[in-house]
Structures are given as C-alpha cells and as structure tokens.
C-alpha cells in the first residue's frame, strides 16, 4: 500500500511478510512509472 504523506512524499506500508523479490519488482515498476510521468510533463512544457 502506498499513502500520500505530503506534496512530495510517498509512504510505503508493505506487508511484513513480503518477499524481497516482490519489493524489488515493485520499486522497479514505480521507478518506471515515475520516469514516464516526468517525461510526459517535460514534453508538455
């Protein structure tokens, strides 16, 4: 679960039993999604 904790803050609250591989995959997906958002914003300027 991801919660908004401020204008520039995401708070992660993963399950306590989540495997490290799942965390790594989730972070990679988040990184890719954020890169796409940043790219789209820069293209719109």
Rosetta blueprint (number, residue, H / E / L):
1 X L
2 X E
3 X E
4 X E
5 X E
6 X E
7 X L
8 X L
9 X E
10 X E
11 X E
12 X E
13 X L
14 X L
15 X L
16 X L
17 X L
18 X L
19 X L
20 X H
21 X H
22 X H
23 X H
24 X H
25 X H
26 X H
27 X H
28 X H
29 X H
30 X H
31 X H
32 X H
33 X H
34 X H
35 X H
36 X H
37 X H
38 X H
39 X H
40 X H
41 X H
42 X H
43 X H
44 X H
45 X L
